[in-house]
Amino acid sequence: MESFSFTAASIKIINERLGLPEQRTSDGTIAAVAGIVLQEIKNGNALAVKTHLSGLEQMINLRGGLLKANFPASLQRMIAWAELSASSVFSTIPRIIPYASPALDIPSYVWTANSNGPILPSSPSPNLAITWETIETDIEQVFTDLHYISSILESDDPNEQIDNIWYSDKTYLVQRSLVYIFQHPKIEHSRLDSLTCLAASIYIDSCLRDQRFNAGAIGIFVSKLKSELESFLLSYDHEPYEHDEEAEKTLMWVFAFGAIAAYGRPKRRWFVEQFANVCERLGIIEWEVAKSILKRKLWNERWENPKGSFGRI
């Protein structure tokens, strides 16, 4: 209820500003609208997001467009996150920052991790540069980067140095790639690749951006993931001869994370059942064995103990 009261108060202030010519397209008003978009995304309110995002686009266009408006870097980032989050949750195509355009008009930079930083995958190496001009479509590289930023978050080293702006920007670019690959799979991307990117995007929202699993946005994500998986399984279940072990392990992770994200929702049971089916096909009967496979993809030790959820394995 508190978030709805905050949203209502914010909308009242915005409407007052829109009545003042000098305030209609000011940085403060645009930031307020972007904030409303982010809040309504979290609430899962598709109509409100569409309305406010359209208004945000019009205001930015009146300023000459995002890359020409001379917005401060902090406001550019806020606008970018608002549109990307909407694209991720509601599967809309970005208009303020089209995929073919640079993401932001701010300097690129590189953060060099210290030698005591989190353990990195041996190959390929993570990309520590922030490059706004292109979208990374190499799924292996995208997941390497996602592993890296996840390992930073999970590090318990009190001496760990984190560049918070780099971390946020890197998370944005990784999710932008995941959303793009899901929406525009290339010929070398399998249907399972796309589903993995969708699940990884949910992982970012819930685990790296602190959206609670009971948020409206996560509920929409879970429904979309289940629907996409059901469609995928129609052909997958009838072509067992094409199943290879790595594909099964990837599918196992998608089902496992779907079950985690669906915590407290009726759809959770379906994900758990599908997870159990994959484990049976792989001959896995011990949770620790399954967990070791999941950790190679992405797994957060701070989630609740999943043994109860997956007890039927």
VOLO-335556 format. One record per residue (C-alpha): y, x, z; residue in three letters. Coordinates in Angstrom, 2 decimals, padded with zeros to 5 digits, m for minus. Example, Ala and Ser with C-alpha at 12.3 -4.5 7.8 and 13.67 -1.06 7.14 Angstrom:
<nodes>
NODE         v         u         w   resn
NODE   m004.50    012.30    007.80    ALA
NODE   m001.06    013.67    007.14    SER
</nodes>
This chain:
<nodes>
NODE         v         u         w   resn
NODE    000.00    000.00    000.00    MET
NODE    002.35    002.87    000.77    GLU
NODE    002.06    004.23   m002.78    SER
NODE    002.89    000.81   m004.25    PHE
NODE    005.95    000.51   m002.01    SER
NODE    007.06    003.99   m003.11    PHE
NODE    006.56    003.05   m006.76    THR
NODE    008.56   m000.17   m006.40    ALA
NODE    011.42    001.69   m004.68    ALA
NODE    011.39    004.37   m007.38    SER
NODE    011.53    001.79   m010.17    ILE
NODE    014.53    000.13   m008.49    LYS
NODE    016.39    003.45   m008.36    ILE
NODE    015.51    004.24   m011.98    ILE
NODE    016.78    000.86   m013.15    ASN
NODE    020.05    001.48   m011.33    GLU
NODE    020.38    004.87   m013.05    ARG
NODE    019.65    003.36   m016.46    LEU
NODE    022.74    001.20   m015.99    GLY
NODE    024.93    004.30   m015.73    LEU
NODE    025.58    006.02   m019.10    PRO
NODE    025.89    009.47   m017.52    GLU
NODE    022.55    009.05   m015.69    GLN
NODE    020.37    007.36   m018.32    ARG
NODE    018.84    010.54   m019.71    THR
NODE    019.65    012.99   m016.95    SER
NODE    017.06    015.47   m015.74    ASP
NODE    016.77    013.54   m012.48    GLY
NODE    016.11    010.19   m014.16    THR
NODE    013.55    011.68   m016.54    ILE
NODE    011.79    013.42   m013.64    ALA
NODE    011.66    010.12   m011.75    ALA
NODE    010.07    008.33   m014.70    VAL
NODE    007.52    011.14   m015.15    ALA
NODE    006.70    010.83   m011.46    GLY
NODE    006.15    007.08   m011.86    ILE
NODE    003.79    007.75   m014.78    VAL
NODE    001.73    010.16   m012.68    LEU
NODE    001.54    007.69   m009.80    GLN
NODE    000.50    004.79   m012.02    GLU
NODE   m002.16    006.97   m013.65    ILE
NODE   m003.59    007.65   m010.22    LYS
NODE   m003.55    003.88   m009.55    ASN
NODE   m005.35    003.27   m012.84    GLY
NODE   m002.64    000.90   m014.09    ASN
NODE   m002.95    001.25   m017.87    ALA
NODE   m000.20   m001.22   m018.77    LEU
NODE    002.34    000.36   m016.44    ALA
NODE    001.46    003.84   m017.72    VAL
NODE    001.91    002.73   m021.33    LYS
NODE    005.28    001.12   m020.54    THR
NODE    006.71    004.02   m018.55    HIS
NODE    005.33    006.66   m020.90    LEU
NODE    006.98    004.90   m023.84    SER
NODE    010.25    004.82   m021.93    GLY
NODE    009.87    008.49   m021.04    LEU
NODE    009.31    009.37   m024.71    GLU
NODE    012.45    007.47   m025.75    GLN
NODE    014.56    009.20   m023.10    MET
NODE    013.29    012.63   m024.15    ILE
NODE    013.93    011.86   m027.82    ASN
NODE    017.53    010.96   m026.95    LEU
NODE    017.80    014.49   m025.55    ARG
NODE    016.46    015.99   m028.79    GLY
NODE    012.78    016.25   m027.91    GLY
NODE    010.96    018.21   m025.21    LEU
NODE    011.20    021.59   m026.92    LEU
NODE    014.92    021.24   m027.74    LYS
NODE    016.30    019.45   m024.69    ALA
NODE    016.77    022.59   m022.57    ASN
NODE    014.92    021.00   m019.69    PHE
NODE    014.20    023.34   m016.76    PRO
NODE    010.66    024.71   m016.77    ALA
NODE    009.71    022.61   m013.73    SER
NODE    010.65    019.38   m015.53    LEU
NODE    008.84    020.43   m018.71    GLN
NODE    005.70    020.99   m016.66    ARG
NODE    006.04    017.59   m014.96    MET
NODE    006.43    015.80   m018.30    ILE
NODE    003.52    017.75   m019.78    ALA
NODE    001.23    016.85   m016.87    TRP
NODE    002.24    013.17   m017.07    ALA
NODE    001.33    012.87   m020.74    GLU
NODE   m001.84    014.96   m020.49    LEU
NODE   m003.08    012.95   m017.50    SER
NODE   m002.52    009.72   m019.43    ALA
NODE   m004.42    011.15   m022.43    SER
NODE   m007.25    012.30   m020.18    SER
NODE   m007.72    009.02   m018.31    VAL
NODE   m006.88    006.44   m020.98    PHE
NODE   m007.92    008.42   m024.11    SER
NODE   m004.46    008.13   m025.68    THR
NODE   m003.15    010.61   m028.25    ILE
NODE   m000.18    012.70   m027.01    PRO
NODE    003.15    011.92   m028.68    ARG
NODE    005.69    013.81   m026.56    ILE
NODE    003.70    017.04   m026.96    ILE
NODE    001.45    016.56   m030.02    PRO
NODE   m001.66    018.73   m030.06    TYR
NODE   m000.33    020.64   m033.07    ALA
NODE    002.87    021.68   m031.27    SER
NODE    003.47    024.31   m028.59    PRO
NODE    002.93    022.88   m025.15    ALA
NODE    006.14    024.02   m023.45    LEU
NODE    009.30    025.93   m024.29    ASP
NODE    009.05    028.48   m021.49    ILE
NODE    008.12    032.17   m021.53    PRO
NODE    004.47    033.15   m021.65    SER
NODE    003.18    035.54   m019.03    TYR
NODE    000.03    037.13   m017.66    VAL
NODE   m001.17    037.22   m014.08    TRP
NODE   m003.39    040.20   m013.34    THR
NODE   m005.92    039.30   m010.66    ALA
NODE   m006.31    041.83   m007.85    ASN
NODE   m009.46    043.87   m007.52    SER
NODE   m010.56    041.87   m004.48    ASN
NODE   m010.34    038.59   m006.36    GLY
NODE   m013.16    036.12   m006.88    PRO
NODE   m016.30    037.14   m008.72    ILE
NODE   m015.92    036.62   m012.46    LEU
NODE   m018.56    035.85   m015.07    PRO
NODE   m019.62    039.12   m016.70    SER
NODE   m019.19    037.87   m020.28    SER
NODE   m017.06    036.60   m021.84    PRO
NODE   m014.08    037.57   m019.71    SER
NODE   m011.53    034.98   m018.51    PRO
NODE   m008.28    034.74   m020.41    ASN
NODE   m005.50    035.47   m017.93    LEU
NODE   m002.66    034.98   m020.41    ALA
NODE   m000.65    031.78   m020.58    ILE
NODE   m000.28    031.03   m024.30    THR
NODE    001.54    027.81   m025.12    TRP
NODE    001.18    027.95   m028.91    GLU
NODE   m002.51    027.19   m029.40    THR
NODE   m005.30    025.05   m028.00    ILE
NODE   m008.49    026.90   m027.09    GLU
NODE   m011.45    025.15   m028.74    THR
NODE   m014.15    027.67   m027.88    ASP
NODE   m016.09    025.70   m025.26    ILE
NODE   m017.67    028.83   m023.78    GLU
NODE   m014.23    030.37   m023.23    GLN
NODE   m012.81    027.13   m021.82    VAL
NODE   m015.61    026.93   m019.25    PHE
NODE   m015.23    030.62   m018.43    THR
NODE   m011.58    029.95   m017.62    ASP
NODE   m012.54    026.83   m015.65    LEU
NODE   m015.09    028.84   m013.64    HIS
NODE   m012.41    031.38   m012.88    TYR
NODE   m009.75    028.99   m011.61    ILE
NODE   m012.42    027.13   m009.62    SER
NODE   m013.59    030.38   m007.99    SER
NODE   m010.01    031.08   m006.91    ILE
NODE   m009.77    027.68   m005.23    LEU
NODE   m013.08    028.14   m003.46    GLU
NODE   m012.36    031.66   m002.24    SER
NODE   m012.26    032.01    001.57    ASP
NODE   m010.68    035.47    001.44    ASP
NODE   m007.49    035.30    003.59    PRO
NODE   m006.07    038.22    001.58    ASN
NODE   m006.50    036.45   m001.74    GLU
NODE   m003.29    036.49   m003.76    GLN
NODE   m002.70    033.42   m005.91    ILE
NODE    000.08    032.97   m008.43    ASP
NODE    000.55    029.21   m007.95    ASN
NODE    002.56    028.66   m011.12    ILE
NODE    000.00    030.58   m013.19    TRP
NODE   m002.78    028.59   m011.52    TYR
NODE   m001.15    025.25   m012.34    SER
NODE   m000.32    026.26   m015.91    ASP
NODE   m003.82    027.60   m016.51    LYS
NODE   m005.35    024.41   m015.14    THR
NODE   m003.12    022.40   m017.48    TYR
NODE   m004.16    024.44   m020.53    LEU
NODE   m007.86    024.22   m019.67    VAL
NODE   m007.68    020.44   m019.25    GLN
NODE   m005.63    020.13   m022.45    ARG
NODE   m008.44    021.92   m024.29    SER
NODE   m011.10    019.73   m022.66    LEU
NODE   m009.28    016.51   m023.58    VAL
NODE   m008.65    017.74   m027.12    TYR
NODE   m012.30    018.73   m027.70    ILE
NODE   m013.49    015.37   m026.36    PHE
NODE   m011.08    013.48   m028.63    GLN
NODE   m011.45    015.77   m031.68    HIS
NODE   m014.92    017.36   m031.69    PRO
NODE   m015.40    020.00   m034.38    LYS
NODE   m018.45    020.28   m036.56    ILE
NODE   m019.85    023.01   m034.31    GLU
NODE   m019.51    020.80   m031.23    HIS
NODE   m022.46    018.60   m030.31    SER
NODE   m022.13    015.15   m028.74    ARG
NODE   m023.33    016.70   m025.50    LEU
NODE   m020.51    019.27   m025.73    ASP
NODE   m018.00    016.42   m025.86    SER
NODE   m019.59    014.67   m022.87    LEU
NODE   m019.54    017.92   m020.93    THR
NODE   m015.83    018.27   m021.65    CYS
NODE   m015.22    014.72   m020.41    LEU
NODE   m017.09    015.42   m017.17    ALA
NODE   m015.23    018.72   m016.74    ALA
NODE   m011.91    016.91   m017.17    SER
NODE   m012.91    014.57   m014.33    ILE
NODE   m013.83    017.66   m012.31    TYR
NODE   m010.32    019.04   m012.79    ILE
NODE   m008.64    015.80   m011.74    ASP
NODE   m010.79    015.29   m008.67    SER
NODE   m011.41    018.86   m007.51    CYS
NODE   m008.47    020.95   m008.74    LEU
NODE   m005.72    018.30   m008.74    ARG
NODE   m006.80    016.54   m005.53    ASP
NODE   m007.30    013.04   m006.88    GLN
NODE   m009.52    011.21   m004.42    ARG
NODE   m012.78    009.84   m005.74    PHE
NODE   m011.63    006.33   m004.77    ASN
NODE   m008.49    006.58   m006.95    ALA
NODE   m008.18    004.07   m009.77    GLY
NODE   m008.04    006.88   m012.34    ALA
NODE   m011.39    008.30   m011.21    ILE
NODE   m012.92    004.82   m011.44    GLY
NODE   m011.79    004.58   m015.06    ILE
NODE   m013.17    008.05   m015.73    PHE
NODE   m016.54    007.14   m014.22    VAL
NODE   m016.81    003.96   m016.31    SER
NODE   m015.89    005.88   m019.47    LYS
NODE   m018.42    008.64   m018.73    LEU
NODE   m021.20    006.12   m018.07    LYS
NODE   m020.42    004.22   m021.26    SER
NODE   m020.38    007.40   m023.35    GLU
NODE   m023.62    008.60   m021.77    LEU
NODE   m025.38    005.29   m022.38    GLU
NODE   m024.43    005.49   m026.05    SER
NODE   m025.58    009.12   m026.21    PHE
NODE   m028.93    008.33   m024.57    LEU
NODE   m029.78    005.70   m027.21    LEU
NODE   m030.50    008.51   m029.66    SER
NODE   m031.29    011.30   m027.19    TYR
NODE   m034.13    009.44   m025.49    ASP
NODE   m035.76    008.74   m028.85    HIS
NODE   m035.67    012.35   m030.00    GLU
NODE   m037.47    014.25   m027.24    PRO
NODE   m038.66    016.92   m029.64    TYR
NODE   m035.02    018.03   m030.04    GLU
NODE   m034.49    018.56   m026.32    HIS
NODE   m034.16    022.19   m025.32    ASP
NODE   m034.05    023.45   m021.77    GLU
NODE   m030.37    024.43   m021.81    GLU
NODE   m029.35    021.03   m023.16    ALA
NODE   m031.36    019.36   m020.40    GLU
NODE   m029.69    021.53   m017.75    LYS
NODE   m026.26    020.69   m019.14    THR
NODE   m027.11    016.99   m019.12    LEU
NODE   m028.37    017.36   m015.56    MET
NODE   m024.96    018.71   m014.51    TRP
NODE   m023.13    015.86   m016.27    VAL
NODE   m025.26    013.28   m014.43    PHE
NODE   m024.92    015.12   m011.11    ALA
NODE   m021.17    015.33   m011.31    PHE
NODE   m021.00    011.72   m012.48    GLY
NODE   m022.87    010.75   m009.30    ALA
NODE   m020.43    012.75   m007.18    ILE
NODE   m017.39    011.23   m008.91    ALA
NODE   m018.88    007.72   m008.55    ALA
NODE   m019.09    008.06   m004.77    TYR
NODE   m018.70    004.62   m003.18    GLY
NODE   m019.04    002.81   m006.52    ARG
NODE   m021.98    000.70   m007.78    PRO
NODE   m022.32    002.94   m010.86    LYS
NODE   m023.38    005.86   m008.66    ARG
NODE   m026.96    004.64   m008.52    ARG
NODE   m027.26    004.82   m012.34    TRP
NODE   m026.07    008.44   m012.39    PHE
NODE   m028.49    009.39   m009.60    VAL
NODE   m031.40    007.76   m011.46    GLU
NODE   m030.54    009.61   m014.67    GLN
NODE   m030.19    012.87   m012.74    PHE
NODE   m033.66    012.32   m011.27    ALA
NODE   m035.09    011.63   m014.73    ASN
NODE   m033.79    014.95   m016.07    VAL
NODE   m035.12    016.81   m013.04    CYS
NODE   m038.52    015.24   m013.61    GLU
NODE   m038.52    016.37   m017.25    ARG
NODE   m037.61    019.89   m016.12    LEU
NODE   m040.28    019.88   m013.40    GLY
NODE   m037.72    020.29   m010.61    ILE
NODE   m038.74    018.83   m007.24    ILE
NODE   m036.64    020.91   m004.83    GLU
NODE   m032.92    020.33   m004.32    TRP
NODE   m032.18    024.05   m003.94    GLU
NODE   m033.67    024.73   m007.37    VAL
NODE   m031.55    021.97   m008.91    ALA
NODE   m028.47    023.20   m007.09    LYS
NODE   m028.93    026.74   m008.40    SER
NODE   m028.82    025.34   m011.93    ILE
NODE   m025.78    023.17   m011.21    LEU
NODE   m023.88    026.14   m009.77    LYS
NODE   m024.19    027.99   m013.08    ARG
NODE   m022.14    025.21   m014.65    LYS
NODE   m019.76    024.09   m011.90    LEU
NODE   m020.47    023.17   m008.31    TRP
NODE   m018.24    022.89   m005.27    ASN
NODE   m019.83    023.74   m001.93    GLU
NODE   m017.17    021.67   m000.16    ARG
NODE   m018.46    018.41   m001.58    TRP
NODE   m020.50    016.32    000.82    GLU
NODE   m024.13    017.30    001.16    ASN
NODE   m025.74    015.62   m001.85    PRO
NODE   m029.29    015.59   m000.46    LYS
NODE   m028.96    012.00    000.67    GLY
NODE   m027.54    010.90   m002.67    SER
NODE   m030.25    012.60   m004.66    PHE
NODE   m033.06    011.98   m002.17    GLY
NODE   m035.26    010.27   m004.71    ARG
NODE   m035.75    013.51   m006.70    ILE
</nodes>
